[in-house]
């Protein structure tokens, strides 16, 4: 089995996105946050996220892993996600957009998946009026969902759907945990067992966060996970076939019996 590994520029952009994105969420564990910091940091973070998405897309284009037709597919999937998000509205954790990010990342690769997640969140926020200090964090967290989908191991048929379904459930919780952590240090006072305590050891604050998340967000995360599982199980096979046919039309020269693997781009298709 042959593969096309990520180029140096694409790898560098994804590493920056991963490390920088995690730092944007986890910095309160190592620094003492101030409530005034959250609104102030949002424009700075937003100004960093958009060039990062652009850099990843340009790296994929320059490396020959995406062409203009695949770029058009990025726009189509993002537009579909922008339409679906207001329809679901996140009620009881029911989100109809994450399965598209997972399938897009699976077929077209981690760079495509990250860009798809971030662009979908950005566009849907403009449509729904959901622009606020939370938006850059949503873009990063959704980008991670598509990013790691592109790094899932090779599989075929029912095994592939099982892998994607399992990942969809894990990613649903991961997205919820990241978004909760982005605001948890600023949302409660320090007088409860589930509050963030500035200056406390990182493991102690993580323990408090787990308790907070179980008490406030478990139902929403579970609803998101089940939604992903149902949609991927029901629609995964036909949509994978459709996306891969579109990818072949977009001039990806990959044998039919190959699947994307670790560090493979979306050009490595099954």
N, C-alpha and C positions, 0 to 999 in steps of 0.2 A: 504494500500500500504506500503510495507516495503522498506527500503533503506539502503544502506551501506554508512555511513558517512565517510568523509575523516579522516584518522588516524592522530595522533598528529604530526608525522614527516612530512607527506605529507602536512598537513595544514601549519606547520611552514615553509616548503620550499616555498610554494606558497605565503605566506605572505611576506617572504623575497624577493621573486622575484617581487611581486607587489610593495612593498614599495621602495625597492632598485631601481627597474626599473624606477618608477616615479621620484625618486630623481635624477637619471642619466639624465632625460630630463629637469626637472624643476628647477634645482639648480641655473641657472642664475637669476631667479626671486628674490633670496635671497642673492646671492653673486655677486660681480662685476667680470664678466668673462674677461679674456684676450684672444686675438686672438690666442696666442701661446698655450693656454691650450687645445684646441680641438684635434690637432694631438697627443699631449702628453698624454691625458687621454684615447685615444682609446685602446692602448695595455693593460692598467690597467683594463678598463671596459671589454675588451674581455677576460682577464684572470679571471674575476669574473663570466661572463655569462656562460662559458662552464662548470665549476664545479657546478654551480647552476642547469643547465639542467640535469647534471648527478645525482645530489642529488635528484631531483624530480623524475626521472625515477627509481632510486634505492629505494626511499621511496615507490613508487607505487608497485614495485616488492616485497619489504619486507612486505608490508601490505596485499599482496594477491590480490590487485586490478588489477594487470597486471600479465600475465604469459608470457612464452617465445613466445607463438604464437601471443599474442597481441603485444609483443615487435617486432616481425617480421613484423606485420602489420604497426607499426610505421615506420620501415625502408622502407616498400613498398610505403606508402603514401608520405614519404619524398622524395623518389626517383622519384615518379611521379611528385611531385612539382618541383623538380630540373630540370626535363625535360621540364615541361610546362613553367617555368619562362623565359628561353631564347626565347621561341617561341612567347611569348607575348611582351617581351621587354618593357613593360610599356608604349607603344605608346598611347598618348591621355588618359592615365590613365587606359588602358585596361590591367588588371592583371588577369591571369588565375589560380592563386594559392590559393587565400584566401578562396575560397569556400571549398577547401579540408581541410583547417585548421578548418573551422567552422564545417564541418560535422564530422571530426575526434574528435574534442572537444566535440561535441554533443553526439556522441555515446560512446566514451571511457573515457570521463571525462576531467576536467580542467587541471590535471597534464599532461595527454597525449597531450592535445591541446597545452599547452605551449611548451612542448618539440618538438612537430611536427612543430610549427611555427619557432622556433629558429633553429632547424636542417635544415629545408628546406631552410631558408635564408643563412645559413652557407654553405651548400653544393652547392647551385646554384651560390653563389659568387665565390667559387673555380672554378666552371665550366666555368663561363662567365668572369673571371678575374675582378670581381667587388669587390675585397678586398680593403678596405680603412678605414679611420676613421669613416665612416658612418655605417660599417657592424655591430658592437655591438648594435647600436641603432636599426638597422633593425631587428636584431634577437630578441631584447626585444619587439619591437612594434608588430612584427608578432606573438610572443609568447602570447602577451596580447589578440590578436584576437582569438586564439584557447582557451586560458584560460577562457575568459568570455563566450565563446560558451558552455563550459561545465557547466556553472552556469545558463543557461537559464531555465525558468520555464517549467513545464511539459505541453505537448500538444500532440495531435494525428492528423494524417491525414492531411487535408488541413490546419488546424489551426497550426500544427507544421511547415509546409512549410512557412506559412505566418510569423510566429515568426522568423524563420531562415532568411527569405528574409529581413524582417525589420532590424534584427540585422546585416545582411551582409551589408546593406547600411550604418547603423550607424558606424559599425566597419571600413568600408572603409574610412569614413571621420576621424575617430579617429586615424587610422594609418597615414593618411596624415598629420593631425595636429601634431602628435608627431614627425614625421620625419622633418617637417618644423621647429618645435620649436627647434629641436636639433641643427640646423645650423643657424637659423635666428639671434641669438645674435651676430654671427660672420660674417654674410654675407653682412651687409650694414653699412655704416658710420652712425654717429649719427645726421646727419643734416636733416633728412626727418621725416615726420609725421608717417611713417611706420617703422622706425628704432627702434632697441632696445636701450634704454637709461640706461646705468649702473647707479645704485643707485636710479633710479626712483621707486616710489611705485609699488608693484607687480600688482595691478589692472590697473594702468596706462600702464604698459608694456603689460599686457594682452590685453588691448584695442588696442594698437598699433599692436599687433600680429594679432588680428582679421582683422584689415584693411589690413595688409600685406598679410594674407592668402587669403582674398577675391580678392585681386588684382593680385596675382601671381599663386594660386594653386587651385582655385575653379573648374576650368574645369577638372583638373586631378583627383581631389577627386570625382567629379561627375561621371566621366567616370569609375573609379574604383567601385563606388557604383552601377552603372547600370550594370556593368559586373557581380558583385556578385549577384545582384537581378535576372538577366536572368539565370545564371548558376544554382543557387539554385532552381529557379522555374522549370526549365526544367529537371535538373538532380538530384534534391534533393531526390525525392521519390525513384527512383531505387537505388541510391547510399546508401541511408540510409538503405534500405532493404539488400543490399549486405554487408555493413559493420556490420550490426547487425547479419546477418547470420554468418559472419566470427567471430564475438565476441562470439556467442553461441558455435561455433566450438572450440573456444579458452577456453572452459570450464567455462564460466560464467553461474552460476546457478540462473537465474532470470526469473520470469514468463513473458510471452509474453505481458501481458497487462500493464506492468510497463514502465515508462518513466523516464529519468534522471531529477532531480530537483535541487533546490538550495543545494549546498554542497554535491551533490551526485557524485560519481565517475562514470567512464565509465562502471563499472560493473553493474550499474542500467540501464537496457536496456528496450526499448519499443518493 
